[in-house]
Amino acid sequence: MDYDDRLTIATPEGVELSLTLAGVGSRFAAALIDLAIEIVLIVAVTILAVSVDSGFGVAVGTIGAFLIVVAYDVLFEVLAGGQTPGKKANGLRVVRSQGQPIEFVASTIRNVMRLIDFLPTVYLIGIASILSTRKNQRLGDLAADTIVVRERKASISPPAWDRSTALPAMPPSAIPLDVSLVTTDEIAAVRHYLERRAQLDTVIRRDIAQTMAERLRPKVGGVPDDLRGEAFLIAVLTAKTARGESS
């Protein structure tokens, strides 16, 4: 059974972001799925190697199995946004402890440490570490400064420009917002977020945008109901810039 342990991260934008940490149960379920996939891959590689060359097949199969075990988690975590197939199936994601996407070095460290977490058998050390640490971290997570979080479903579709780091052009007259009540400090936080959003994990990024937007929404007049998240923040910044008050 998982308990809803939560972690609050204070962002540079002044937003406190609450994340739900993954517990032992969901992480174990994800690990079982990934283990099953790895076994299928290892068996397939071994059979293929033996069928091609029976003399060196076992050796090639052994090397292939080792590479699969070593590379599987790292490749998926780095290339698939912190999600192996098992984690994706269970709604989990690996991120850095401050919300940034996991990168190659951190993923390699946390997965090499898996050898220790596995001891003495069936991840007993890893399970003990998850249960005893404040952020539900196994030894590999502690060494790599990573956490595993539950991914919340997006309530709205991301805008078409979601992957861009540049602010899109938006004529001030396109969305006539009244931003007179938005303070200079608030607009500076919006600008800071929009400039660094590409450095954040997609889940963290979406949650920060939604939190900031909902906090500012009562201060902005003339907001369409469907203007939310990053699109709202960009519209506010654009309107404030048009007034000459964005610095």
C-alpha positions as CSV (number, residue, x, y, z in Angstrom):
1,M,0.0,0.0,0.0
2,D,1.3,3.5,-0.9
3,Y,0.9,6.5,1.3
4,D,0.5,10.0,-0.2
5,D,3.8,11.4,0.9
6,R,4.2,14.9,-0.4
7,L,7.2,17.1,-1.1
8,T,7.0,20.9,-1.4
9,I,9.5,22.7,-3.6
10,A,9.9,26.5,-3.3
11,T,10.6,27.7,-6.9
12,P,12.6,30.9,-7.8
13,E,9.3,32.3,-9.0
14,G,7.9,32.3,-5.4
15,V,5.6,29.4,-6.0
16,E,5.4,26.5,-3.6
17,L,4.9,23.3,-5.7
18,S,3.5,20.2,-4.1
19,L,4.5,16.9,-5.5
20,T,3.2,13.5,-4.6
21,L,6.1,11.1,-3.9
22,A,5.9,7.5,-5.2
23,G,5.8,4.9,-2.5
24,V,7.1,1.3,-2.3
25,G,4.1,-0.3,-3.8
26,S,3.9,1.6,-7.0
27,R,7.6,1.6,-7.5
28,F,7.8,-2.2,-7.0
29,A,4.9,-2.7,-9.5
30,A,6.8,-0.6,-12.0
31,A,10.0,-2.5,-11.4
32,L,8.2,-5.8,-12.1
33,I,6.9,-4.6,-15.4
34,D,10.4,-3.4,-16.4
35,L,12.0,-6.7,-15.2
36,A,9.5,-8.7,-17.4
37,I,10.4,-6.6,-20.4
38,E,14.1,-7.0,-19.7
39,I,13.7,-10.8,-19.4
40,V,11.9,-10.9,-22.8
41,L,14.7,-8.8,-24.4
42,I,17.4,-11.0,-22.9
43,V,15.8,-14.2,-24.0
44,A,15.2,-12.8,-27.5
45,V,18.8,-11.7,-27.8
46,T,20.2,-15.0,-26.5
47,I,18.0,-17.0,-28.9
48,L,19.0,-14.9,-31.8
49,A,22.7,-15.0,-31.0
50,V,22.7,-18.8,-30.6
51,S,20.8,-19.3,-33.8
52,V,23.3,-17.2,-35.8
53,D,26.4,-18.7,-34.3
54,S,26.1,-21.6,-31.8
55,G,29.8,-21.4,-30.9
56,F,29.9,-17.8,-29.8
57,G,26.1,-17.5,-29.2
58,V,26.3,-17.9,-25.4
59,A,29.0,-15.4,-25.1
60,V,27.3,-12.9,-27.3
61,G,24.0,-13.5,-25.5
62,T,25.7,-12.9,-22.1
63,I,27.2,-9.6,-23.3
64,G,23.8,-8.6,-24.8
65,A,22.0,-9.4,-21.5
66,F,24.5,-7.4,-19.5
67,L,24.1,-4.4,-21.9
68,I,20.3,-4.6,-21.6
69,V,20.4,-4.7,-17.8
70,V,22.8,-1.7,-17.7
71,A,21.3,0.4,-20.4
72,Y,17.6,-0.2,-20.2
73,D,16.7,2.1,-17.3
74,V,19.3,4.8,-18.2
75,L,18.1,5.1,-21.8
76,F,14.4,5.3,-21.0
77,E,14.9,7.7,-18.1
78,V,17.0,10.1,-20.2
79,L,15.2,9.8,-23.6
80,A,11.7,9.3,-22.3
81,G,11.4,12.1,-19.7
82,G,12.2,10.0,-16.7
83,Q,9.8,7.2,-17.5
84,T,10.6,3.5,-18.2
85,P,7.6,1.5,-19.5
86,G,7.0,0.3,-16.0
87,K,7.0,3.8,-14.5
88,K,4.8,5.1,-17.4
89,A,2.3,2.3,-16.8
90,N,2.1,3.2,-13.1
91,G,2.1,7.0,-13.6
92,L,5.5,7.5,-12.1
93,R,8.4,9.7,-13.2
94,V,12.1,10.2,-12.1
95,V,13.2,13.8,-11.7
96,R,15.9,15.7,-10.0
97,S,15.1,16.7,-6.4
98,Q,14.4,20.3,-7.5
99,G,12.1,19.4,-10.4
100,Q,14.6,19.4,-13.3
101,P,14.6,16.6,-15.8
102,I,17.0,13.7,-15.0
103,E,20.1,13.7,-17.2
104,F,22.5,11.0,-18.2
105,V,25.0,11.2,-15.4
106,A,22.3,11.2,-12.6
107,S,20.5,8.4,-14.3
108,T,23.7,6.3,-14.6
109,I,24.5,6.9,-10.9
110,R,21.1,5.9,-9.6
111,N,21.0,2.8,-11.7
112,V,24.5,1.6,-11.0
113,M,23.6,2.0,-7.3
114,R,20.7,-0.4,-7.9
115,L,23.2,-3.2,-7.4
116,I,23.5,-2.2,-3.8
117,D,19.8,-1.4,-3.4
118,F,19.1,-5.0,-4.5
119,L,21.1,-6.5,-1.6
120,P,20.7,-8.9,0.1
121,T,17.8,-9.9,-2.1
122,V,14.6,-8.5,-3.6
123,Y,15.6,-4.9,-3.0
124,L,15.6,-5.1,0.8
125,I,18.1,-2.3,1.2
126,G,16.3,-0.2,-1.4
127,I,12.9,-0.7,0.3
128,A,14.3,0.1,3.7
129,S,15.8,3.3,2.3
130,I,12.5,4.3,0.7
131,L,10.6,3.8,3.9
132,S,13.1,5.6,6.1
133,T,14.0,8.7,4.0
134,R,11.9,11.9,4.0
135,K,11.7,12.0,0.2
136,N,11.1,8.2,-0.3
137,Q,14.6,7.8,-1.9
138,R,16.5,4.6,-2.3
139,L,20.3,4.7,-2.1
140,G,20.6,5.3,-5.8
141,D,18.3,8.3,-5.6
142,L,20.2,9.7,-2.7
143,A,23.5,9.4,-4.6
144,A,22.0,11.0,-7.8
145,D,19.9,13.6,-6.0
146,T,16.7,12.3,-7.7
147,I,13.2,11.5,-6.6
148,V,10.3,9.5,-8.0
149,V,7.0,11.3,-8.2
150,R,3.4,10.4,-9.2
151,E,2.5,12.1,-12.4
152,R,-0.8,14.0,-12.4
153,K,-2.9,14.0,-15.5
154,A,-3.0,17.2,-17.4
155,S,-6.4,18.9,-17.1
156,I,-5.8,21.0,-20.2
157,S,-4.0,20.4,-23.5
158,P,-0.7,22.2,-23.8
159,P,-0.5,25.1,-26.2
160,A,1.1,24.6,-29.6
161,W,4.2,26.6,-28.6
162,D,4.7,24.6,-25.4
163,R,8.2,23.3,-26.3
164,S,9.6,26.6,-27.3
165,T,11.7,28.7,-25.0
166,A,11.1,31.9,-26.9
167,L,8.1,34.1,-26.1
168,P,5.7,34.0,-29.1
169,A,4.7,37.3,-30.6
170,M,1.2,38.3,-29.5
171,P,-0.3,41.7,-30.4
172,P,-1.5,43.5,-27.3
173,S,-4.9,44.1,-28.9
174,A,-5.3,40.3,-29.5
175,I,-6.3,39.7,-25.9
176,P,-7.3,43.1,-24.2
177,L,-6.4,42.2,-20.6
178,D,-6.5,44.6,-17.7
179,V,-3.2,44.0,-15.9
180,S,-3.1,47.2,-13.9
181,L,-3.3,45.3,-10.6
182,V,-0.4,42.9,-11.4
183,T,2.7,44.1,-9.5
184,T,6.2,44.5,-10.9
185,D,7.4,41.7,-8.7
186,E,4.7,39.4,-9.9
187,I,5.5,40.1,-13.6
188,A,9.2,39.6,-12.9
189,A,8.3,36.1,-11.5
190,V,6.3,35.4,-14.6
191,R,9.2,36.4,-16.9
192,H,11.7,34.4,-14.9
193,Y,9.5,31.3,-15.1
194,L,8.9,31.7,-18.9
195,E,12.7,32.1,-19.5
196,R,13.6,29.0,-17.6
197,R,10.6,26.7,-18.3
198,A,12.5,24.6,-20.8
199,Q,14.9,23.5,-18.0
200,L,12.0,22.0,-16.0
201,D,10.5,18.6,-16.1
202,T,7.2,18.7,-18.1
203,V,5.1,17.8,-15.0
204,I,6.8,20.4,-12.8
205,R,6.6,23.0,-15.6
206,R,2.9,22.5,-16.1
207,D,2.1,22.6,-12.4
208,I,4.1,25.8,-11.8
209,A,2.4,27.5,-14.7
210,Q,-1.1,26.5,-13.5
211,T,-0.3,27.6,-10.0
212,M,1.1,31.0,-11.0
213,A,-1.8,31.5,-13.5
214,E,-4.5,30.8,-10.9
215,R,-2.9,33.1,-8.4
216,L,-2.7,36.0,-10.9
217,R,-6.1,35.4,-12.5
218,P,-8.2,37.3,-9.9
219,K,-6.0,40.4,-10.6
220,V,-6.5,40.4,-14.3
221,G,-9.6,41.7,-16.0
222,G,-11.1,40.5,-19.3
223,V,-9.6,36.9,-19.2
224,P,-11.3,34.4,-21.5
225,D,-12.3,31.2,-19.7
226,D,-10.1,29.0,-21.9
227,L,-7.0,31.1,-21.4
228,R,-5.0,29.3,-18.7
229,G,-1.5,28.0,-17.8
230,E,1.4,29.2,-19.8
231,A,-0.8,30.8,-22.5
232,F,-2.3,33.0,-19.7
233,L,1.1,34.0,-18.3
234,I,2.4,34.9,-21.8
235,A,-0.7,37.0,-22.4
236,V,-0.2,38.8,-19.1
237,L,3.4,39.5,-19.8
238,T,2.6,40.8,-23.3
239,A,-0.1,43.1,-21.9
240,K,2.2,44.4,-19.2
241,T,5.0,44.9,-21.7
242,A,2.6,47.0,-23.8
243,R,2.0,49.2,-20.8
244,G,5.8,49.6,-20.3
245,E,5.7,48.0,-16.9
246,S,7.4,44.6,-17.5
247,S,10.8,45.4,-16.1
